[in-house]
Amino acid sequence: MILALAAVMMAASASANPGVLPLPGFAAPAPSEEFPPSARILGEVEDPLTALTAEGEDLRDALISPPSPGWLMGGLRASNPADRLAAVNSAAVPRHVSAVPPLSAVLLRLDEKPEIRAAAATALGRIGDAVSAPALGEALNDPVPDVRYAAALALGRIPADGAATRLSRALRADTSWWVRYAAVLALGRTKKGFVVGALEECLLREPKWQVRMAAVRSLQDVGGARAAGAVARALRDPDSGVRTAAAIALGRIGDDSHREHLSAALRAETDPSARSAQSAAFRRILAKP
């Protein structure tokens, strides 16, 4: 089940950033399908919710009137699914805290259509209040991967205690690599040092290169000595794209202590792209003061 709003956002993102690694989930044709080789281009990791929080958001939101409680409840009870979806999307206004309880109820109603539950998760992420964290955490157990995917991305935007723990659990246990990918993106968005352990474990145990590559980029976002050490070990990843991502990340967050890792990687590397990235990272570290 695909959210129309998310599909529009993904299409806009793809047209504006043709070299960006595409996201699985809302726009992917099937969970078992991998990114094509031509899509394995390093770029900024994209989150579908980013399109909802662009620069200048505060000014636009000041002009948006969120729905009244009565109108929202009426829309959520409508018999037409399109009307219920429209009501959910209308409530997706930052800091619209009064909408959190009814949206949380929609999110956790398993008799509601999955695309509407996923829309409720996205709306809660846009609202961005910690009070929605319990519902989003519970939605990580939803039977539909699309809902869990949306809930993981949204939970990464909620400044709540325990959010990273729930995301780490999803990263370790979810059977859908789409959801694990979303959990990795969300953990990186927290920029909290304690998530490095979960991301490091992902690099060691995750079977999908797409998820491991996202973990490298999230470690780069978190930064710090421990994150750089985990990225350095990813220079030995079996996938050349992940090794390339690790070299680029290490050039940005590494220091002189990681030169030997890059030297060893250069001696062993057979992939031209990864070798070029490792060489560039080595030079970048040398140039650091």
N, C-alpha and C positions, 0 to 999 in steps of 0.2 A: 504494500500500500504506500502510495507516494503522496506527500503533501504538495498541493499545487503551489503554495507560497514558496516552499523550499525549492521546488523545481525551477520556478522563475528566478529565484536568487542564484541558484547554481548556474543557470544559463547565462545570467548577467555576469557572474564571476568568470565563467569560462571565456566569454567574448572579450572581457576586459583584460584577462590574464591568460592568454593562450598557452603560455609555457608553464603554468602552474599544475602541479600534480593534482589530478582530479580526486574528489572525495568518493569513497564508497558510501552506500546507504541510500539517500533519497533519490539520487539520479542513476545509480548503478543498475544494469539490467538483471543481474542475478547474483546471489551471494557467493556462488562458486566461481564466478568469473573474475580473473585477475586483471589488473591494469595492463593494457597492451604495452609492448616494449617502447613504442614511441612516446608513451606518456611518462616514462621514467625520467623526468627532467626535474632537477632540484629547483625548488622555489619556496616561497613562503607557504607554510602549511595553512590551508584555508579552513575556516570554520563557517558553516552556513549561517550561524547567528551573527557573524561579523558584518554582514550586509545590513543588519538591523541596528547596528551601533556605530555608524560612520561618524566622521568628524562633523560637528555642528548639530549633533542629535538634540542637545538640550534646547536649542532655539526652535527646532521643529516640534519637539515634544511640548514646548510651551504653548504651541498653537493647536495641539491636539486635545480635544475633550474626550476623556475616556467615557465609556458608556455608564449610565447610571446603574446602580445595583438592580433596580427593577427591570430595566431594559435588558441587562445582561442575563438575569435569571430567566426572563421570558424567552430570550434567544436560545439559551441552553436547553430549554424544555421543548423547543419547536420540534414538530414531527418530521420536518424536512431536514436531512443531514446537512445540506448545503447551508441552511440557515443556522444550524448549530455551529458549523465550522466558521461561518462569518462572525458569529457572536464571540467565539474563542479568539479569533484573530483581532477583533476590535478591542479586546481587553489587553492586548500585548503592548502596553505602554509602560516605560520604565517608572518604577516607584508607585505603580498603581496597586498598592498593597491590598486594598479592599477586594480586588478580584482574585486574590490567591486562594481563599477557601473554596469558592465555586469551581475554579479551574482545577484545583487539586482533586476535587470530587470527580470531575470529568475524567481526569487522568487515571484515576484508580478504578473507574467503572469498566469492568471487563466486558460488559454487554454493550458498551459504546463502540462505534466503529474505530478500528485502529488508527486511521488517518486523523480522526478527531482527537484521539488520545495523544498522538504524537504532536498535533498542533497545540494541545494544552501544555505539553512539556516545553515546547519552543516558546510559548507565551510566558510561562513561568520563568524561563531563562531570561527573557527580555525584561520582565519586571525586576528581576535581580534581587529579591529580598530573601534573607536567610530563613524566613518562616516557611518557605516552600521546600526547603531541603528534605524534610522527612518524606513528603509525597514523591519527590523526584527520586529519592533513594529507594523507596518502595517500588517505583516504576522500573527500576533496574531488574526487577523480577518478572516484568510483563512477559507473557508468552510470545509476543510479536517482536522480532528483532528491530523493526523500524521504530517502535515506541521506546525500546531500551536505548537505541542509538540517540534519539532525540533527548531522552532523559539524561544520558551521560553528558552530552554537549551542554545541556542547560545547567547541570549540576556543577560543571566547571566554572560557571559564571556566578555561582552563589557563594557569597563570603560567609560560609557557615562551618562551624566545627564539625568534623566528621565527614564532610563531603569527600575529602581526599581518600579517607578510609574506604568509603563505599565504592569510589571509582577504582581504587586499587583491587578491591575484591572482584569487581566486574572484569578488570583486566586479567586477573588470574583465572577466572572461572567461566566466563561467558563462552558459549559454544559458537557464537557468531563473530567472525573476525571483523565485521563492520562495527560491532559494538566495542570490541577491544580497541579498534582504531580510534573510535570516538573517545573512549576512556583515556587513551594516551594523549590525545589532543587536549582533553579537559585537564588532565594532571599538569601538563605543561603550562596551561593558562594560569594555574594557581601561583606559579613561580615560587613555590615554597620548597625549601631545601629538603624537608623530610619525605618528599615524593620521589627522591632520587632512587631510593631502594627499590621501589616498585618498578620504576623505569629500567633500572639495571637488571632486575630479574626478568623483565620482558625481553631484553636483548639476549639473555641466556636461554630462555625457554620458548619464546614465541615462534611458531612455525612459519608464519606469514611474513615475507620480507616487507610488505607494505606497512605492517604494524611496527616492525623493528625500525624501519626508516623513520616513521613518525616518532618513535621513542628517542632516536638520536636528535631529532629536531627539538623535541620537548626538553631534553637534557640541555641542549644549547640555550633554550629560553630560560631555564632555571639557573644555569651557570654555577660557578663555584668549583672548588678543587675536586670534590667527590664526583660531581657531574662530569668534569673533564676526564677523570680517571675512567669512568664508565664508558665514555665516548672513545677513549684511547683503546680500550679492549675491543670495541666494535670494529676497529681497523682489521681484525681477523675474522670478521663475519663471513659466512660462506657466500653471501650475495654481493656482487660487485657494486650494485647500486647503494647498498647499505654502507659498504666500505667507503664509497665516494662521499656519501653524506657525512660519515664519521670524520673523514679528513677535513672537509669544509668546516664542520662544527669545531673540530679541535683547533683549527687555525684561528678561530674566533675566541674560544674560551680557554684554550690551553696556554701553557707558558713554557719556559726553557726546560722544565723537568720532563716534558713530553717529546723532546727531540729524538730520544732513543726509540720511542715507540714508532715515530714516523720513519726513522731510518730503517728499522727492522721491517716495517711495512713496505717501504720502497724496494728493499732487497728481495722480498717475496712476491710482490705484486706482478700479475700477468695481464691485468685488464688496463688498457690504455687510459680510459677515463679516470679510473680510480688512481692510477699512478700519477696522472697529471694533477689531480686534486691533492694528493699527498705531497707532491713536490711543491705546489703552491702554498700549502699549509706550513711546510717546513720553512719556506722563505718568510712567510708572514710571522711565524714565531721568532725567527732570527731577528726580524726588524723591530720587534717589541722592545721597549726600553727596559 
